[in-house]
Amino acid sequence: MDHATLLRDTEVFLHGKIPLTKAMGVRVESFDAKELRLSAPLALNHNRLGTGFGGSLAGLATLAGYTLLWLELGERSSHIVIKDSQIRYLAPVTVDLVAVAARLERAALEAFRREYAEKGKAGIRLQVTVPGAGQTGVSFSGTFVALRSEGAGGSAAATV
């Protein structure tokens, strides 16, 4: 599959499985060796002050972590959930929203994949930022858990 198709198919998946992503206007902008970038227009995600709505910022940051892990794991039938998160709103976001999730270091990704293969579930902490106008607007950290679906080689526990 070529890169453009991967981005398009990922966006179609998000819009089909997580309806809020379509309402927010979420786009999969890029996925390269360094990071994943999701965007959403400020026009659909602002508060009464015309800045990024806190719920949209949190949602987009969560989606970036989710999408990064979904792409990194590569097992499309897996279930990915968020276990916990922390978000800091550092500055108003007055531009279109862009969530940037850094790619995992190779050792961390390999350990995650190994645990997932052995146990049918694995968790990992991911970092996401949302730039404001010339500075970091949002800093997000979340623990995401991948669970093997029952139809993909066994049953996964709902708790981690």
URCOR-V309342 format. One record per pair of residues at least 12 apart in sequence whose C-alpha atoms are under 10 Angstrom apart, sorted by sequence separation. I is the first residue (numbers start at 0). J is the second residue. D is the distance in Angstrom with one decimal. If there is no record, write none. Layout:
i:I j:J d:D
i:I j:J d:D
This chain:
i:13 j:25 d:8.6
i:14 j:26 d:9.3
i:25 j:37 d:6.6
i:26 j:38 d:5.2
i:27 j:39 d:9.2
i:43 j:55 d:9.1
i:44 j:56 d:8.1
i:111 j:123 d:7.0
i:126 j:138 d:7.6
i:127 j:139 d:5.0
i:128 j:140 d:8.7
i:146 j:158 d:9.5
i:13 j:26 d:9.2
i:25 j:38 d:5.5
i:26 j:39 d:6.3
i:65 j:78 d:9.9
i:66 j:79 d:9.0
i:110 j:123 d:9.7
i:126 j:139 d:5.8
i:127 j:140 d:6.3
i:146 j:159 d:9.1
i:13 j:27 d:9.2
i:24 j:38 d:7.9
i:25 j:39 d:4.6
i:26 j:40 d:9.1
i:41 j:55 d:9.4
i:65 j:79 d:6.7
i:125 j:139 d:8.3
i:126 j:140 d:4.6
i:127 j:141 d:8.4
i:144 j:158 d:9.6
i:145 j:159 d:9.7
i:10 j:25 d:7.8
i:11 j:26 d:9.4
i:23 j:38 d:9.3
i:24 j:39 d:5.2
i:25 j:40 d:7.7
i:44 j:59 d:10.0
i:64 j:79 d:9.9
i:65 j:80 d:7.4
i:108 j:123 d:8.9
i:125 j:140 d:5.7
i:126 j:141 d:6.7
i:144 j:159 d:7.8
i:10 j:26 d:6.3
i:11 j:27 d:9.5
i:23 j:39 d:6.2
i:24 j:40 d:6.4
i:39 j:55 d:8.8
i:64 j:80 d:10.0
i:65 j:81 d:7.7
i:107 j:123 d:8.4
i:124 j:140 d:6.9
i:125 j:141 d:5.5
i:126 j:142 d:9.1
i:9 j:26 d:9.3
i:10 j:27 d:5.7
i:22 j:39 d:9.7
i:23 j:40 d:7.5
i:24 j:41 d:9.4
i:39 j:56 d:9.3
i:64 j:81 d:8.8
i:107 j:124 d:10.0
i:124 j:141 d:5.4
i:125 j:142 d:6.3
i:9 j:27 d:7.2
i:10 j:28 d:9.2
i:21 j:39 d:9.5
i:23 j:41 d:9.1
i:24 j:42 d:9.5
i:25 j:43 d:9.8
i:123 j:141 d:8.2
i:124 j:142 d:4.2
i:125 j:143 d:7.3
i:7 j:26 d:8.8
i:8 j:27 d:9.4
i:20 j:39 d:8.7
i:23 j:42 d:9.3
i:24 j:43 d:7.1
i:61 j:80 d:9.8
i:62 j:81 d:9.7
i:123 j:142 d:5.4
i:124 j:143 d:6.3
i:6 j:26 d:8.9
i:7 j:27 d:7.4
i:23 j:43 d:5.9
i:24 j:44 d:8.7
i:39 j:59 d:7.7
i:61 j:81 d:7.9
i:103 j:123 d:9.6
i:122 j:142 d:6.5
i:123 j:143 d:5.6
i:124 j:144 d:8.9
i:6 j:27 d:6.0
i:7 j:28 d:9.3
i:22 j:43 d:7.9
i:23 j:44 d:6.5
i:38 j:59 d:7.7
i:103 j:124 d:9.6
i:122 j:143 d:5.5
i:123 j:144 d:6.5
i:5 j:27 d:9.6
i:6 j:28 d:7.4
i:22 j:44 d:9.4
i:37 j:59 d:7.4
i:38 j:60 d:9.8
i:103 j:125 d:8.0
i:121 j:143 d:8.4
i:122 j:144 d:4.1
i:123 j:145 d:8.7
i:6 j:29 d:7.0
i:37 j:60 d:8.5
i:61 j:84 d:8.4
i:102 j:125 d:8.8
i:103 j:126 d:9.5
i:121 j:144 d:5.5
i:122 j:145 d:6.3
i:5 j:29 d:9.8
i:6 j:30 d:7.5
i:36 j:60 d:9.9
i:101 j:125 d:7.9
i:102 j:126 d:9.2
i:120 j:144 d:6.9
i:121 j:145 d:5.5
i:122 j:146 d:8.9
i:3 j:28 d:9.9
i:5 j:30 d:9.0
i:37 j:62 d:8.1
i:38 j:63 d:9.2
i:61 j:86 d:9.7
i:100 j:125 d:7.5
i:101 j:126 d:6.7
i:120 j:145 d:5.4
i:121 j:146 d:6.9
i:3 j:29 d:9.0
i:37 j:63 d:6.2
i:60 j:86 d:8.9
i:100 j:126 d:6.1
i:101 j:127 d:6.8
i:119 j:145 d:8.0
i:120 j:146 d:4.4
i:121 j:147 d:9.2
i:2 j:29 d:9.1
i:3 j:30 d:9.8
i:10 j:37 d:9.4
i:36 j:63 d:7.1
i:37 j:64 d:9.9
i:57 j:84 d:9.6
i:99 j:126 d:8.5
i:100 j:127 d:4.5
i:101 j:128 d:8.8
i:119 j:146 d:5.9
i:120 j:147 d:6.1
i:2 j:30 d:8.4
i:35 j:63 d:7.1
i:57 j:85 d:9.4
i:99 j:127 d:5.4
i:100 j:128 d:6.7
i:118 j:146 d:9.0
i:119 j:147 d:5.0
i:120 j:148 d:9.6
i:2 j:31 d:9.2
i:34 j:63 d:10.0
i:35 j:64 d:8.8
i:37 j:66 d:8.9
i:57 j:86 d:7.2
i:98 j:127 d:6.5
i:99 j:128 d:5.3
i:100 j:129 d:9.0
i:115 j:144 d:9.5
i:118 j:147 d:8.8
i:119 j:148 d:8.4
i:36 j:66 d:9.6
i:37 j:67 d:9.8
i:56 j:86 d:9.4
i:57 j:87 d:9.4
i:98 j:128 d:5.7
i:99 j:129 d:6.2
i:115 j:145 d:7.3
i:119 j:149 d:9.6
i:35 j:66 d:8.2
i:36 j:67 d:9.0
i:57 j:88 d:9.3
i:71 j:102 d:8.3
i:97 j:128 d:8.2
i:98 j:129 d:4.6
i:99 j:130 d:8.2
i:115 j:146 d:7.6
i:116 j:147 d:8.8
i:23 j:55 d:7.6
i:35 j:67 d:6.3
i:56 j:88 d:8.9
i:67 j:99 d:9.7
i:68 j:100 d:9.7
i:71 j:103 d:8.3
i:97 j:129 d:5.6
i:98 j:130 d:7.4
i:115 j:147 d:7.7
i:119 j:151 d:9.3
i:34 j:67 d:8.3
i:53 j:86 d:9.9
i:67 j:100 d:6.9
i:96 j:129 d:6.8
i:97 j:130 d:6.7
i:111 j:144 d:9.8
i:112 j:145 d:9.7
i:119 j:152 d:8.4
i:25 j:59 d:7.9
i:63 j:97 d:9.3
i:64 j:98 d:9.0
i:66 j:100 d:9.1
i:67 j:101 d:8.4
i:68 j:102 d:9.0
i:95 j:129 d:9.9
i:96 j:130 d:7.6
i:97 j:131 d:8.8
i:111 j:145 d:9.3
i:119 j:153 d:7.5
i:120 j:154 d:9.8
i:20 j:55 d:9.9
i:23 j:58 d:9.3
i:35 j:70 d:9.4
i:53 j:88 d:8.0
i:63 j:98 d:6.2
i:64 j:99 d:8.8
i:65 j:100 d:9.6
i:67 j:102 d:7.4
i:68 j:103 d:8.9
i:95 j:130 d:9.3
i:96 j:131 d:8.0
i:118 j:153 d:9.7
i:119 j:154 d:7.6
i:120 j:155 d:6.8
i:19 j:55 d:9.8
i:23 j:59 d:8.7
i:27 j:63 d:9.1
i:30 j:66 d:10.0
i:56 j:92 d:8.8
i:60 j:96 d:9.6
i:62 j:98 d:8.5
i:63 j:99 d:6.9
i:64 j:100 d:6.2
i:67 j:103 d:8.9
i:72 j:108 d:8.3
i:94 j:130 d:8.7
i:95 j:131 d:8.7
i:116 j:152 d:9.9
i:118 j:154 d:10.0
i:119 j:155 d:6.0
i:120 j:156 d:7.9
i:25 j:62 d:9.3
i:30 j:67 d:8.4
i:59 j:96 d:8.0
i:60 j:97 d:8.6
i:61 j:98 d:8.9
i:63 j:100 d:6.0
i:64 j:101 d:8.9
i:71 j:108 d:7.7
i:72 j:109 d:9.7
i:92 j:129 d:8.1
i:93 j:130 d:9.5
i:94 j:131 d:6.6
i:95 j:132 d:9.6
i:118 j:155 d:8.4
i:119 j:156 d:8.4
i:120 j:157 d:9.5
i:122 j:159 d:8.0
i:20 j:58 d:8.8
i:53 j:91 d:9.5
i:59 j:97 d:7.9
i:60 j:98 d:5.5
i:62 j:100 d:9.6
i:63 j:101 d:9.5
i:64 j:102 d:9.8
i:77 j:115 d:9.9
i:92 j:130 d:7.1
i:93 j:131 d:6.4
i:94 j:132 d:6.6
i:118 j:156 d:9.8
i:120 j:158 d:9.5
i:121 j:159 d:8.1
i:19 j:58 d:9.0
i:20 j:59 d:8.3
i:27 j:66 d:9.1
i:51 j:90 d:10.0
i:52 j:91 d:9.2
i:53 j:92 d:9.5
i:59 j:98 d:6.3
i:60 j:99 d:7.8
i:61 j:100 d:9.7
i:72 j:111 d:8.5
i:73 j:112 d:9.6
i:90 j:129 d:9.9
i:91 j:130 d:9.4
i:92 j:131 d:4.4
i:93 j:132 d:6.4
i:98 j:137 d:8.8
i:99 j:138 d:9.9
i:100 j:139 d:9.4
i:120 j:159 d:7.7
i:30 j:70 d:9.0
i:50 j:90 d:9.9
i:51 j:91 d:6.8
i:52 j:92 d:8.5
i:56 j:96 d:7.3
i:58 j:98 d:9.7
i:59 j:99 d:9.5
i:60 j:100 d:8.0
i:68 j:108 d:9.4
i:71 j:111 d:9.8
i:72 j:112 d:6.7
i:82 j:122 d:8.5
i:84 j:124 d:8.9
i:86 j:126 d:10.0
i:89 j:129 d:9.8
i:90 j:130 d:8.9
i:91 j:131 d:6.4
i:92 j:132 d:6.6
i:96 j:136 d:9.6
i:98 j:138 d:9.6
i:99 j:139 d:10.0
i:100 j:140 d:9.9
i:50 j:91 d:6.1
i:51 j:92 d:5.1
i:55 j:96 d:8.7
i:56 j:97 d:8.9
i:57 j:98 d:9.6
i:71 j:112 d:8.9
i:79 j:120 d:9.4
i:81 j:122 d:9.1
i:82 j:123 d:9.7
i:83 j:124 d:9.2
i:84 j:125 d:9.4
i:85 j:126 d:9.8
i:86 j:127 d:9.4
i:87 j:128 d:9.7
i:88 j:129 d:9.4
i:89 j:130 d:9.7
i:90 j:131 d:6.6
i:91 j:132 d:8.1
i:92 j:133 d:9.7
i:98 j:139 d:9.5
i:20 j:62 d:8.4
i:49 j:91 d:9.6
i:50 j:92 d:5.5
i:51 j:93 d:6.4
i:56 j:98 d:8.2
i:77 j:119 d:9.2
i:78 j:120 d:9.3
i:79 j:121 d:9.6
i:80 j:122 d:9.3
i:81 j:123 d:9.8
i:82 j:124 d:9.6
i:84 j:126 d:9.8
i:86 j:128 d:9.5
i:89 j:131 d:8.9
i:90 j:132 d:8.7
i:92 j:134 d:9.2
i:48 j:91 d:9.9
i:49 j:92 d:9.0
i:50 j:93 d:4.9
i:51 j:94 d:7.8
i:68 j:111 d:10.0
i:72 j:115 d:8.9
i:77 j:120 d:9.1
i:79 j:122 d:9.3
i:81 j:124 d:9.7
i:90 j:133 d:10.0
i:91 j:134 d:9.5
i:92 j:135 d:8.6
i:93 j:136 d:9.1
i:49 j:93 d:7.2
i:50 j:94 d:7.7
i:51 j:95 d:8.1
i:52 j:96 d:9.8
i:90 j:134 d:7.6
i:91 j:135 d:9.1
i:92 j:136 d:5.6
i:17 j:62 d:9.4
i:48 j:93 d:9.6
i:49 j:94 d:9.6
i:50 j:95 d:9.3
i:51 j:96 d:7.2
i:89 j:134 d:8.8
i:90 j:135 d:6.8
i:91 j:136 d:5.9
i:92 j:137 d:8.2
i:50 j:96 d:9.8
i:89 j:135 d:6.7
i:90 j:136 d:4.4
i:91 j:137 d:8.5
i:45 j:92 d:9.0
i:88 j:135 d:8.8
i:89 j:136 d:5.0
i:90 j:137 d:7.0
i:45 j:93 d:8.7
i:88 j:136 d:6.1
i:89 j:137 d:5.6
i:90 j:138 d:10.0
i:13 j:62 d:8.8
i:45 j:94 d:9.8
i:87 j:136 d:8.4
i:88 j:137 d:4.7
i:89 j:138 d:7.3
i:45 j:95 d:9.4
i:87 j:137 d:5.7
i:88 j:138 d:6.7
i:41 j:92 d:8.6
i:44 j:95 d:8.6
i:45 j:96 d:9.6
i:86 j:137 d:7.0
i:87 j:138 d:5.2
i:88 j:139 d:8.7
i:13 j:65 d:10.0
i:41 j:93 d:7.5
i:42 j:94 d:9.2
i:43 j:95 d:9.3
i:44 j:96 d:8.1
i:86 j:138 d:5.7
i:87 j:139 d:6.4
i:13 j:66 d:8.3
i:41 j:94 d:6.2
i:42 j:95 d:7.7
i:43 j:96 d:9.9
i:85 j:138 d:8.3
i:86 j:139 d:4.4
i:87 j:140 d:9.0
i:12 j:66 d:9.9
i:40 j:94 d:8.0
i:41 j:95 d:4.4
i:42 j:96 d:9.7
i:68 j:122 d:9.8
i:85 j:139 d:5.8
i:86 j:140 d:6.4
i:39 j:94 d:9.8
i:40 j:95 d:4.7
i:41 j:96 d:6.0
i:68 j:123 d:8.8
i:84 j:139 d:7.2
i:85 j:140 d:5.3
i:86 j:141 d:8.4
i:10 j:66 d:9.4
i:39 j:95 d:6.2
i:40 j:96 d:6.0
i:41 j:97 d:9.6
i:84 j:140 d:5.6
i:85 j:141 d:6.3
i:9 j:66 d:8.1
i:38 j:95 d:7.2
i:39 j:96 d:5.1
i:40 j:97 d:8.6
i:68 j:125 d:8.6
i:83 j:140 d:8.5
i:84 j:141 d:4.0
i:85 j:142 d:9.3
i:38 j:96 d:5.4
i:39 j:97 d:6.5
i:67 j:125 d:8.9
i:83 j:141 d:5.6
i:84 j:142 d:6.3
i:37 j:96 d:8.2
i:38 j:97 d:4.3
i:39 j:98 d:8.7
i:82 j:141 d:7.4
i:83 j:142 d:5.4
i:84 j:143 d:8.8
i:9 j:69 d:9.2
i:37 j:97 d:5.6
i:38 j:98 d:6.3
i:64 j:124 d:8.9
i:65 j:125 d:9.1
i:81 j:141 d:7.0
i:82 j:142 d:5.4
i:83 j:143 d:7.5
i:9 j:70 d:8.3
i:36 j:97 d:6.5
i:37 j:98 d:5.2
i:38 j:99 d:8.9
i:64 j:125 d:6.2
i:81 j:142 d:5.9
i:82 j:143 d:5.7
i:83 j:144 d:9.7
i:36 j:98 d:5.6
i:37 j:99 d:6.8
i:63 j:125 d:9.4
i:64 j:126 d:7.3
i:80 j:142 d:8.7
i:81 j:143 d:4.4
i:82 j:144 d:6.6
i:12 j:75 d:9.9
i:35 j:98 d:8.1
i:36 j:99 d:4.7
i:37 j:100 d:8.6
i:63 j:126 d:9.3
i:64 j:127 d:6.8
i:80 j:143 d:5.7
i:81 j:144 d:6.1
i:6 j:70 d:10.0
i:34 j:98 d:10.0
i:35 j:99 d:5.8
i:36 j:100 d:6.5
i:61 j:125 d:9.6
i:63 j:127 d:7.1
i:79 j:143 d:6.8
i:80 j:144 d:5.3
i:81 j:145 d:8.9
i:5 j:70 d:9.3
i:34 j:99 d:6.6
i:35 j:100 d:5.2
i:36 j:101 d:8.9
i:61 j:126 d:9.7
i:62 j:127 d:9.7
i:63 j:128 d:9.3
i:79 j:144 d:5.5
i:80 j:145 d:6.5
i:33 j:99 d:9.9
i:34 j:100 d:5.5
i:35 j:101 d:6.5
i:60 j:126 d:8.8
i:61 j:127 d:8.1
i:78 j:144 d:8.1
i:79 j:145 d:4.4
i:80 j:146 d:8.1
i:33 j:100 d:8.8
i:34 j:101 d:4.4
i:35 j:102 d:7.0
i:60 j:127 d:6.0
i:77 j:144 d:9.9
i:78 j:145 d:5.6
i:79 j:146 d:6.2
i:33 j:101 d:6.2
i:34 j:102 d:4.9
i:59 j:127 d:9.5
i:60 j:128 d:7.1
i:77 j:145 d:6.4
i:78 j:146 d:5.0
i:79 j:147 d:8.8
i:28 j:97 d:8.8
i:30 j:99 d:9.8
i:32 j:101 d:9.1
i:33 j:102 d:5.5
i:34 j:103 d:8.7
i:59 j:128 d:9.9
i:60 j:129 d:7.2
i:77 j:146 d:5.7
i:78 j:147 d:6.3
i:79 j:148 d:9.8
i:27 j:97 d:9.8
i:28 j:98 d:9.8
i:29 j:99 d:9.5
i:30 j:100 d:9.4
i:31 j:101 d:9.7
i:32 j:102 d:7.0
i:33 j:103 d:8.7
i:59 j:129 d:8.7
i:76 j:146 d:9.2
i:77 j:147 d:4.8
i:78 j:148 d:6.2
i:25 j:96 d:9.2
i:26 j:97 d:9.3
i:27 j:98 d:9.9
i:28 j:99 d:10.0
i:30 j:101 d:9.8
i:31 j:102 d:8.3
i:32 j:103 d:9.6
i:33 j:104 d:9.7
i:74 j:145 d:9.6
i:76 j:147 d:7.3
i:77 j:148 d:5.3
i:78 j:149 d:9.8
i:25 j:97 d:9.3
i:30 j:102 d:8.9
i:56 j:128 d:9.7
i:57 j:129 d:9.4
i:75 j:147 d:9.8
i:76 j:148 d:6.2
i:77 j:149 d:9.0
i:56 j:129 d:7.6
i:72 j:145 d:8.4
i:74 j:147 d:8.6
i:75 j:148 d:9.7
i:76 j:149 d:9.2
i:77 j:150 d:9.4
i:74 j:148 d:9.8
i:76 j:150 d:8.1
i:77 j:151 d:7.8
i:64 j:139 d:9.2
i:68 j:143 d:7.8
i:76 j:151 d:6.9
i:64 j:140 d:8.7
i:65 j:141 d:9.5
i:68 j:144 d:8.8
i:69 j:145 d:8.3
i:75 j:151 d:9.8
i:82 j:158 d:9.4
i:60 j:137 d:8.5
i:64 j:141 d:7.5
i:65 j:142 d:9.7
i:68 j:145 d:8.1
i:74 j:151 d:9.1
i:78 j:155 d:9.3
i:80 j:157 d:9.9
i:82 j:159 d:8.5
i:60 j:138 d:8.5
i:61 j:139 d:7.9
i:64 j:142 d:8.8
i:65 j:143 d:7.0
i:77 j:155 d:9.7
i:60 j:139 d:6.5
i:61 j:140 d:8.7
i:64 j:143 d:7.5
i:65 j:144 d:9.1
i:51 j:131 d:9.2
i:56 j:136 d:9.2
i:57 j:137 d:8.4
i:60 j:140 d:8.7
i:61 j:141 d:7.5
i:65 j:145 d:9.4
i:50 j:131 d:9.7
i:56 j:137 d:7.5
i:57 j:138 d:9.4
i:60 j:141 d:9.1
i:61 j:142 d:9.9
i:56 j:138 d:9.8
i:57 j:139 d:7.8
i:61 j:143 d:9.2
i:56 j:139 d:9.5
i:53 j:137 d:9.4
i:51 j:136 d:9.3
i:36 j:127 d:9.6
i:38 j:129 d:9.5
i:35 j:127 d:9.4
i:36 j:128 d:9.8
i:37 j:129 d:9.7
i:34 j:127 d:9.7
i:36 j:129 d:9.6
